[in-house]
Amino acid sequence: SQDDQHVLSLWTDLCSIFNSNKDLAFLDISESFLTTSSVRILCDQITSATCNLQKVILKNISPADAYRDFCQTFSGHETLTHLTLHGNDRDNVLPSLCEVLRHPGCRLQYLRLVSCSATAEQWVELSAALEATRTLTCLNLSATELLDEGAKLLFTAARHPKCSLQRLSLENCHLTEACCRKLASVLIVSQKLTHLCLAKNALGDTGVKLLCEGLSYPECQLQTLVLWCCNITNNGCGQLSKLLQQQSSLTHLDLGLNRIGITGLSFLCEALKDPLCHLRYLWLRGCFITPFSCADLASALSSNRSLVLLDLSQNFLGSSGITTLCEALRHQSGPLQTLRLKIDKSDAEIQKLLKEIKESNPQLTIDGDTRDPGGKRPSSLDFVF
């Protein structure tokens, strides 16, 4: 219709910015419904333009084929370093993405695939493409149905001597302990991987034990390990405690939403007391820690010389538990800078104690757990993956 032609004319004028503005580096198309014609116009403009696009985000857009079309457009775009594809429920995007990764001109450093569908054969193709790329340092496959078999294929690519991956996020990818032995082998041979997120996967204590076998090798350089909501109990904490007492490279550990309880925390306290433990950030949000553990924890904090942040939010420590911790920290000269606790604001004695600590130990901030993480793990606020 005439109205449609008028809209497309305006859209063409808008897309011409890719030719007129060579400094345009960021493109974000989110929550958008595009017609087939508008996608074609935009792709044509990007293809013919001399702009230096560096970062592209495609999130929840229609039609679904638009993801494929944009990927084909970005193939060979040498300035593109960051690409996010979010919410594609069709399995036709991965082949086009693989073309991008295999292109000799690919300079992609950060790839984020969220809630994207793929067949088993396409995970094979992606793994092969990842072996071909030499620039990719960050890969985020959060909320993608990778499964153990897909993960094993990915880990084969990550073991490649020329793989440059430094940060890998497999949060909520439907993984189990079955893939952990293969992942452990990656941790042994890869000297570049420093950040690993396995949140919301049912790895269990057996999976943690297998991971610790890989983490214990001196060649392993992993610094950040996120095991948020992974069905870990005190047995898994025992394995991690042994690891942390062996000159491990780990400095950031998130065990939030795991039922570690009194025994699990006791294992972790053993590690915190050990001078070989270099842990700086420890997240234990909602780990079923009780007041009975606070004396052990207070003792560990008094002797520890590395911990900068400790998150105990959403643990019901009670007035007695909080008092025990605060008394230990009142005149402490250790490194701890942030302590997160679930605090009853109506407790006058606790509020008085917190005020005294602020005066005697000004470097320490005690966070009353008032922030709503909105479903996100707290470690994502301190460390952006």
C-alpha positions, 0 to 999 in steps of 0.5 A: 500500500501507499502507507507501507511504501511511505514507511519503507521510504522513511526506514530507508532514510533512517538506515542511511545513517550507516553510510553517513556516520562512519563513527557508528559503532553500536547497534541494538535491535531489541523487542522489535517486529520487523518486516521482511522488507525492512530487514532486507533494507537494513542488511543492504545498508550495513553491507554497503556501508563503510561504518565501523560497527563493533558491537551488535545486540539482537534480542527478541526480534521478529521475524525469526529469520532476521537473525539468520539474515543479520548473521549473513550480513555480518560475515566478514565484518572485520570491525565487529568484536561483540555479538549478542543473539538473544531469544531465537527459537528457530534452529536456523541461526547457528549455520549462519553464525558458523559462517561468521566464525569461519570467515578469515576476516572474523575478529569476534571477541565476545559471543553471547547466545541466549535462549537459542535453539539448535540441533545436535548436528549444529552443535557439532558445526559450532564446535568446529567453527570455534576451533577455527576462530582465533580471536574469540575470548568470551563465550556466553551460552546462558539458557541454551539447551546445550545438554551434556552431549553438546557441552562435550563437543564444545569442550573438545573445541576448548581443548584446542591448543590455539583456542583463545577462550578466557571466559565461558558461561554455561548458565542454565544449559541443562548440564549434569555431572556427566559432562564434568570429566570432559570439562576437567580435562579442559581446565587441565590443558587450557592456560587461558581460561580464567572465568567459568560460570556453571550456575543453575546446572545440576552438577551435584557433589560428584560433578564438583569432585570431577571439576576439582580434579582438573582445578588441582593441576598447577597448569590450571589458571581459573580465577572465577568459578560460579556454582550458583544453584548446582545441587551442591551439599557439604560433600562438595564443599569438602572437595572445594576446601581441599582444593583451596588449601593447595595453592589454587588459582581460584580467587572468586567462588560463588556457591549461592543457593546450595544447601551446604549447611553447618558442615559445608561451611565448616569445610570452607572455614578450614580453607579460609584459615589456611595461608595458601588460600587466596580466595578474595570473593566468596558468595554464600547467599541462601546456603542454609547457614545457621547461627551455630556456624558463626563462631567458626566463621568469625575465627576464620575471618580473624585469621584470613588475609585475602578475603575482600567480600563475603556474601551471607545474604538470605541466611538466617543467622539471628541476633546471636550469630550476627553479634558473634561475627560483628564482635570479631570484626569490630577491631579487625585489621584484615582485608575484608571490605564488604560483608552482606548479611540478612539484618533485622532493622528493628533490632536496636542492639544490632544497629548499635553494634553496626554503628560501632563497627563503622567507627572502629573499622571504617574500611568495612561496609556491612550491607544489610541485604536490602537489594533485590537481585531480581533473580540474578545471582549476586556475583553478577553484580560484582563481576560482569560476565 
